[in-house]
């Protein structure tokens, strides 16, 4: 069957810099909801299938909310130990703990929702299965980027933007952090994380009344 992807963002990093991580995840979920409805109307899936698939979307929205919380924490600055503990408890839900390298429970729940739908035959349509699987993986990657970037800022300090674009400096900072911690984050995740922090930095400057940054303040 033909599936219309509608407003699906082609460049995730650019989209994150414009709408933030949770805004981008919401766009991906809107695409998913549209595909489910299209498949239902075309007869490719049953109403029971559609209801089951909405569970994936609902879990995705829970993750988007957590992404938004982490992005807000990044803007706060002057973090107390209580702030850092709240951040750690929140970040763990969608990321990885540094010592255990285990996946956050909300991400696991999203993976399980997808796996259950596939096992139960709710995603027997090949086109829908492929597209929903891609969307789920992109949401997970964005979440890892948020967690990685926010951890870098909250625990390792804000990044100076002297001499380079803020995006470039964030990538440099996150790479240095990974080296110091002895972990290996995929470059694509670091790039998404840099977009997250760049978006928040632009918001901070825009809120201060200065629109001379890397993006138009009106787009935030």
C-alpha positions in Angstrom: 0.0 0.0 0.0 1.0 3.6 -0.5 1.6 5.6 2.7 1.6 9.4 2.8 4.3 10.5 5.3 2.9 14.0 5.5 5.0 16.4 7.6 7.7 13.8 8.3 11.0 15.6 9.1 13.8 14.5 6.7 16.6 16.1 8.6 16.2 15.2 12.3 19.1 17.4 13.5 17.8 20.5 11.8 14.3 19.8 13.0 15.5 19.5 16.6 17.3 22.8 16.3 14.0 24.3 15.2 11.4 22.6 17.5 13.5 20.8 20.1 13.7 17.1 20.8 10.2 16.7 22.2 8.7 18.8 19.4 10.5 16.6 16.8 9.3 13.4 18.6 5.8 14.7 18.5 6.1 15.2 14.8 7.3 11.6 14.4 4.4 10.4 16.4 1.9 12.5 14.4 3.3 10.8 11.3 2.8 7.4 13.0 -0.7 8.2 14.0 -1.5 9.3 10.4 0.0 6.1 9.0 -2.1 4.0 11.4 -5.3 5.8 10.3 -4.4 5.5 6.6 -3.8 1.8 7.0 -7.1 1.4 8.8 -9.0 3.3 6.2 -7.4 1.3 3.4 -8.3 -2.0 5.1 -4.6 -3.0 5.5 -5.2 -3.4 9.3 -8.2 -4.0 11.5 -9.7 -1.7 14.2 -8.2 -4.1 16.7 -4.8 -3.7 15.1 -5.1 0.1 15.1 -6.0 0.2 18.8 -2.9 -2.0 19.6 -0.7 0.3 17.5 -1.9 3.4 19.3 -0.2 1.9 22.4 3.1 2.4 20.7 2.2 6.1 20.0 1.0 6.6 23.6 4.3 5.3 25.0 6.1 7.6 22.5 4.2 10.6 23.9 5.3 9.7 27.4 8.9 9.7 26.2 8.4 13.1 24.4 7.2 14.6 27.7 10.4 13.4 29.5 12.5 14.8 26.7 10.9 18.1 27.3 11.7 17.9 31.0 15.3 17.3 30.3 15.5 20.1 27.8 14.0 22.5 30.4 16.6 21.3 32.9 19.4 22.3 30.5 18.2 25.9 30.5 18.2 26.2 34.2 21.9 26.6 34.9 23.5 26.9 38.4 22.6 23.4 39.2 22.4 22.3 42.9 23.0 18.7 44.0 19.3 18.4 44.3 18.9 19.5 40.7 21.5 17.0 39.6 19.7 14.2 41.4 16.3 15.1 39.9 18.0 15.2 36.5 19.6 11.8 37.0 16.3 10.2 38.1 14.6 11.8 35.0 17.3 11.1 32.5 17.5 7.4 33.5 14.0 6.8 32.2 15.0 7.4 28.6 18.8 6.9 28.6 21.5 4.8 30.0 23.2 4.8 33.4 27.0 5.4 33.1 28.0 2.3 35.1 25.4 -0.3 34.2 24.9 0.7 30.5 21.3 -0.5 30.8 18.4 1.0 28.9 15.9 3.3 30.5 12.6 1.7 31.4 10.5 4.0 29.2 12.6 3.1 26.2 12.3 -0.6 27.0 8.6 -0.1 27.2 8.5 1.4 23.7 10.6 -1.4 22.3 8.3 -3.9 23.9 5.2 -2.2 22.6 6.6 -2.5 19.0 7.7 -6.1 19.6 4.3 -7.1 21.0 2.5 -5.6 18.0 4.7 -7.5 15.6 4.4 -10.8 17.5 0.6 -10.4 17.8 0.2 -9.8 14.1 -0.8 -6.1 14.4 2.0 -5.1 12.0 1.6 -7.8 9.3 1.4 -5.1 6.7 5.0 -4.8 5.4 5.0 -1.1 4.6 3.5 -0.1 7.9 5.7 -2.4 9.9 8.8 -1.0 8.2 7.8 2.6 8.7 6.6 2.3 12.3 9.9 0.4 13.2 11.9 3.3 11.7 10.0 5.9 13.6 10.4 4.0 16.9 14.2 3.7 16.3 14.4 7.4 15.5 12.5 8.3 18.7 15.0 6.1 20.7 17.9 7.8 19.0 16.6 11.3 19.8 16.0 10.2 23.4 19.6 9.0 23.7 20.8 12.3 22.2 18.7 14.3 24.7 20.1 12.2 27.6 23.6 12.4 26.4 23.6 16.2 25.7 21.8 17.1 28.9 24.2 15.0 31.0 27.1 16.8 29.3 25.7 20.2 30.2 24.4 19.5 33.7 27.3 17.5 35.0 30.2 18.8 32.9 29.3 22.5 32.5 28.0 24.7 29.8 29.9 25.0 26.5 31.6 28.2 25.4 30.9 29.2 21.8 34.1 31.2 21.2 35.6 30.6 17.8 33.1 27.9 16.6 29.4 27.5 16.1 27.6 26.5 19.3 26.7 23.2 17.6 30.3 22.4 16.9 31.4 23.2 20.4 28.7 21.0 21.9 29.8 18.1 19.7 33.4 18.7 20.8 32.3 18.8 24.5 30.2 15.6 24.3 33.0 13.8 22.5 35.5 14.8 25.2 33.0 13.8 27.9 32.6 10.3 26.4 36.4 9.9 26.2 36.8 10.9 29.9 34.0 8.4 30.9 35.4 5.6 28.7 32.1 5.2 26.8 31.4 5.1 23.1 28.4 7.1 21.9 27.5 6.8 18.2 28.4 10.0 16.4 24.9 10.3 15.1 23.6 10.4 18.7 26.2 13.0 19.6 25.0 15.1 16.6 21.4 14.8 17.7 22.4 15.8 21.2 24.3 18.8 20.0 21.1 19.9 18.1 19.2 19.6 21.4 21.6 21.9 23.3 21.9 24.3 20.4 18.1 24.6 20.4 18.0 25.3 24.1 20.9 27.8 23.8 19.1 29.7 21.0 16.0 29.8 23.2 18.0 31.2 26.1 19.4 34.0 23.9 16.1 34.7 22.3 14.4 34.9 25.7 17.1 37.5 26.6 16.0 39.6 23.7 18.9 38.9 21.3 17.8 37.3 17.9 21.3 37.4 16.4 21.9 33.6 16.8 22.1 30.7 14.5 18.4 30.4 14.0 15.5 32.8 13.8 13.9 33.3 17.2 10.5 33.4 15.7 10.9 29.7 14.9 11.1 28.7 18.5 
